[in-house]
Amino acid sequence: MKSYSEPNHIDEEASLWAARLEGSNLTDSDQAALSAWLQASPEHRNAFEHYRELSNRIGTHLDARLGEAVETVVHARISLRKWCRGFATAFVVAAALAVLFSVLTRRSHDFTTKTGERHMATLEDGSLAELNARTTLVVAFTRAERRVRLVNGEALFTVPKDARRPFIVDTPTGSVRVTGTIFDVRAANAERVEVTVLEGTVRVRASGESTHEQPVTAGLQAVLRENNVTLRTMPDGSAQDVIAWRQGQVVFNDTPLGEAIERFAVYHARDIKVDTKAASLRLGGRYGLEDLNGLLDSIEAVLPVHVAHQLDGTVQITAAETSARK
């Protein structure tokens, strides 16, 4: 009997996962199963990357054919102008360009998730980008570099190594450059971005720094602000806690309540307001991201706050001493 870990079975599983990813039809439970399978063995990840690279080569071939199509249309337009004038020529060229444009626009590489939505995307180079809720990622690859822009939100990147073509993530407060590794980037707001490295090394740069890059290794987290970068060592296991959102959970460890509520808000279409005093209180624990009421009940039980549910659906969280004066 063949065991689950034997190479031919791994290849079969890897090819199936790669095919399903290419079709972009993974549910949340599928994404969690894939993540668990990849983490179970280096052989799983190697086989999976092999099949993603194969898919990438096919995509590159298609891109080349599309490039040839563009060149053909351009030459056709020039030739037609030489021997024919008038409406017919304009119509033929316009129609050809319209068809070509429709093909190219269907190959969009920009991704956006809505409230409560997560998405796993395979990029042109075979990299995986796992997007948390309310995240926008703009992809602009060239022959020289693999560049993406995290406009807002959070994404976990699994990047295959390519020393000749760096992978760069631009954020509101700086950039992250790698050649191949696994790391999470969270744009908490326009002034602060967190970069957590799970494997390998990345180099980060604040937007106010012209050239200086700070290396960040596995087990470290970098906080990027416009003019500076600060590093902190992650306690054992806490790097995995950062990406617990992939399984629909969130882990707080002495986290300001205001920040904790912000993380929950991206999963719920509710207006949740936290007053200044309550926002600075600290919260710990593991919570299910879909269970907003459970979180609200918990914080009212463990923190000196009052949670009020308004008729319009708004939730107001106030410090207990503040609400007592009202």
C-alpha positions in Angstrom: 0.0 0.0 0.0 1.3 3.5 -0.8 1.5 6.0 2.0 0.1 9.5 1.7 3.6 11.0 1.7 5.0 9.0 -1.2 6.1 11.3 -4.1 3.5 10.2 -6.7 0.7 10.9 -4.3 2.2 14.3 -3.4 2.5 15.1 -7.1 -1.2 14.2 -7.6 -2.3 16.4 -4.7 0.0 19.3 -5.7 -1.3 19.3 -9.3 -4.9 19.2 -8.1 -4.4 22.1 -5.8 -2.5 24.1 -8.4 -5.3 23.5 -10.9 -8.0 24.6 -8.4 -6.1 27.7 -7.6 -5.7 28.6 -11.2 -9.5 28.4 -11.5 -9.9 30.7 -8.4 -12.7 28.5 -7.0 -11.4 27.9 -3.4 -13.8 28.4 -0.5 -12.6 29.5 2.9 -12.4 25.9 4.1 -10.5 24.9 0.9 -8.0 27.7 1.6 -7.5 26.5 5.2 -7.0 22.9 3.9 -4.4 24.0 1.3 -2.5 26.0 3.9 -2.4 23.1 6.3 -1.3 20.8 3.5 1.5 23.1 2.4 2.7 23.4 6.0 2.7 19.7 6.6 5.9 19.0 4.7 8.6 20.7 2.6 7.9 18.1 -0.1 4.3 19.4 -0.4 5.5 22.9 -0.9 8.2 22.0 -3.4 5.8 19.9 -5.5 3.2 22.7 -5.4 5.7 25.3 -6.5 6.7 23.0 -9.3 3.2 22.9 -10.7 2.7 26.6 -10.2 5.9 27.3 -12.1 4.5 25.0 -14.9 1.3 27.1 -14.9 3.4 30.3 -15.0 5.3 29.1 -18.1 2.0 28.4 -19.9 0.8 31.9 -18.9 4.1 33.4 -20.1 3.6 31.7 -23.4 0.1 33.1 -23.7 1.4 36.6 -22.9 3.9 36.2 -25.7 1.2 35.3 -28.1 -0.9 38.3 -27.0 2.1 40.5 -27.6 2.4 39.1 -31.1 -1.3 39.8 -31.6 -0.7 43.5 -30.6 2.2 43.8 -33.0 0.1 42.2 -35.8 -2.8 44.7 -35.2 -0.4 47.6 -35.3 1.2 46.5 -38.5 -2.2 45.8 -40.0 -3.3 49.3 -39.2 -0.2 50.8 -40.9 -0.7 48.6 -44.0 -4.4 49.4 -44.3 -3.7 53.1 -44.1 -1.4 52.8 -47.1 -3.9 51.3 -49.5 -7.3 52.1 -48.1 -9.0 55.1 -46.7 -12.4 55.9 -45.2 -14.9 54.3 -42.9 -14.2 50.7 -43.7 -10.6 50.9 -42.7 -11.3 52.7 -39.5 -14.0 50.1 -38.6 -11.8 47.1 -39.3 -8.9 48.5 -37.2 -11.2 49.6 -34.4 -12.9 46.2 -34.3 -9.6 44.4 -34.2 -8.3 46.6 -31.4 -11.6 46.2 -29.4 -11.3 42.4 -29.6 -7.7 42.5 -28.5 -8.5 44.9 -25.7 -11.2 42.7 -24.4 -8.8 39.7 -24.3 -6.1 41.7 -22.5 -8.6 43.2 -19.9 -9.8 39.8 -19.0 -6.3 39.0 -17.8 -6.5 41.6 -15.0 -4.1 41.1 -12.1 -5.7 43.5 -9.6 -7.5 42.0 -6.6 -10.1 43.4 -4.1 -11.9 41.7 -1.2 -15.1 43.0 0.4 -16.2 43.0 4.0 -15.9 39.5 5.5 -14.3 38.1 2.3 -10.9 36.4 2.0 -9.3 35.4 -1.3 -6.3 33.4 -2.4 -4.7 34.5 -5.7 -1.9 33.0 -7.8 0.2 35.7 -9.4 2.0 35.5 -12.8 5.2 34.3 -11.3 3.5 31.6 -9.2 3.5 33.6 -6.0 0.6 33.1 -3.7 -1.2 36.2 -2.3 -3.7 35.5 0.4 -5.9 38.5 0.9 -7.7 39.3 4.2 -11.1 41.2 4.2 -11.3 44.7 2.8 -8.0 44.4 1.0 -6.9 45.9 -2.4 -3.8 44.6 -4.2 -2.6 46.1 -7.5 -0.2 44.0 -9.5 2.3 45.5 -12.0 4.9 42.9 -13.0 7.6 43.7 -15.5 10.5 41.7 -16.9 12.9 43.3 -14.4 10.8 43.1 -11.2 7.7 41.7 -9.6 5.9 44.6 -8.0 2.6 44.8 -6.2 1.0 47.7 -4.3 -1.0 46.9 -1.1 -3.4 49.9 -1.2 -5.1 48.8 2.0 -5.8 45.8 4.1 -3.7 42.7 4.7 -2.1 40.0 2.6 0.2 37.0 3.2 2.7 36.4 0.4 4.4 33.1 -0.5 7.0 34.1 -3.0 9.2 31.6 -5.1 12.9 32.6 -5.2 14.2 34.5 -8.2 17.3 36.5 -7.4 17.2 38.1 -10.9 13.7 39.5 -10.4 13.0 40.9 -7.0 9.5 40.9 -5.5 8.5 44.3 -4.1 5.4 45.3 -2.1 4.7 49.0 -2.0 2.6 50.2 1.0 1.3 53.5 2.2 4.3 54.0 4.5 7.2 52.2 2.7 8.2 49.1 0.8 9.2 45.5 1.3 11.7 43.8 -1.1 12.4 40.0 -1.2 13.7 37.5 -3.6 11.7 34.6 -2.2 10.1 34.0 1.2 6.9 34.0 3.2 5.7 37.2 4.9 2.6 39.0 6.0 1.9 42.7 5.3 -0.8 44.6 7.2 -1.6 48.2 6.4 -3.3 49.0 9.7 -3.9 52.6 8.5 -2.2 55.2 6.3 0.4 55.9 8.9 1.4 52.4 10.1 2.2 49.1 8.3 3.2 45.9 10.0 5.5 43.3 8.2 5.8 39.9 9.8 8.3 37.4 8.4 7.5 33.7 8.7 10.3 32.3 6.6 13.5 33.7 5.1 14.5 37.4 5.0 12.9 40.5 3.7 14.2 44.1 3.4 12.0 47.0 4.4 12.3 50.7 3.7 10.3 53.6 5.1 8.9 55.9 2.4 10.9 58.8 3.9 14.2 56.9 3.4 15.6 57.2 -0.1 17.9 54.1 -0.1 18.4 52.6 3.3 16.8 49.1 3.7 16.4 47.3 7.0 16.8 43.4 6.9 14.0 41.5 8.7 14.4 37.8 9.4 12.0 35.1 10.4 10.5 35.6 13.9 10.7 39.4 13.6 8.1 42.0 12.9 8.8 45.4 11.4 6.6 48.4 11.9 6.9 50.9 9.0 6.0 54.6 9.4 6.8 57.3 6.9 10.2 58.2 8.4 11.3 55.2 10.4 11.3 51.5 10.8 11.1 49.7 14.2 11.7 46.0 14.8 10.4 43.7 17.5 11.1 40.1 18.3 8.0 37.9 18.1 7.5 35.5 21.0 7.4 31.8 20.1 4.3 31.0 18.1 3.1 34.6 17.8 4.0 34.9 14.2 1.4 32.2 13.4 -1.0 34.1 15.6 -0.6 37.1 13.2 -2.0 35.1 10.3 -4.7 33.3 12.3 -7.2 35.3 10.1 -6.6 32.6 7.4 -8.6 30.2 9.6 -11.2 32.9 10.5 -9.7 33.7 13.9 -7.8 36.6 15.5 -5.4 36.5 18.4 -5.0 39.6 20.7 -2.0 39.8 23.0 -2.2 43.0 25.1 -3.7 44.7 22.0 -5.4 48.2 22.4 -9.1 47.7 22.2 -9.4 50.3 19.5 -7.1 48.3 17.3 -8.9 45.0 18.2 -12.2 46.5 17.1 -10.7 47.7 13.8 -9.6 44.1 13.0 -13.1 42.8 13.6 -14.8 45.6 11.6 -13.4 44.4 8.3 -15.6 41.3 8.8 -18.8 43.1 9.7 -20.9 45.8 8.1 -21.5 47.5 11.4 -20.5 50.9 12.6 -18.6 50.3 15.9 -17.4 53.4 17.8 -15.0 53.3 20.7 -14.4 56.3 22.9 -10.8 57.5 23.5 -10.5 56.1 27.0 -11.9 52.7 26.1 -9.7 52.5 23.0 -6.5 52.5 25.0 -7.6 49.5 27.2 -5.7 46.3 26.5 -7.3 43.0 25.3 -6.0 39.4 25.1 -7.4 36.1 23.8 -8.4 34.2 20.7 -11.7 35.0 19.0 -13.7 33.9 15.9 -13.8 36.7 13.4 -17.4 36.0 12.6 -18.6 36.1 16.2 -18.9 39.9 16.8 -21.5 39.5 19.5 -19.2 37.0 21.3 -16.4 39.5 21.2 -18.6 42.4 22.5 -19.9 40.2 25.4 -16.4 39.2 26.2 -14.9 42.6 26.4 -17.7 43.9 28.5 -17.1 41.0 30.9 -13.3 41.4 31.2 -12.8 45.2 30.6 -14.3 48.2 32.4 -16.4 49.2 29.4 -20.1 49.5 28.5 -21.4 48.2 25.1 -24.5 49.9 23.8 -26.4 48.7 20.8 -28.2 51.6 19.1 -31.5 51.2 17.1 -29.7 52.1 13.8 -27.3 49.2 14.3 -24.4 51.3 15.6 -22.4 49.8 18.5 -21.0 52.3 21.0 -18.2 51.2 23.4 -17.5 53.6 26.2 -15.3 53.4 29.3 -17.3 52.3 32.3 -16.6 55.5 34.3 -17.6 57.6 31.3 -20.9 55.8 30.8 -21.6 56.1 34.5 -21.7 59.9 34.3 -24.3 59.9 31.6 
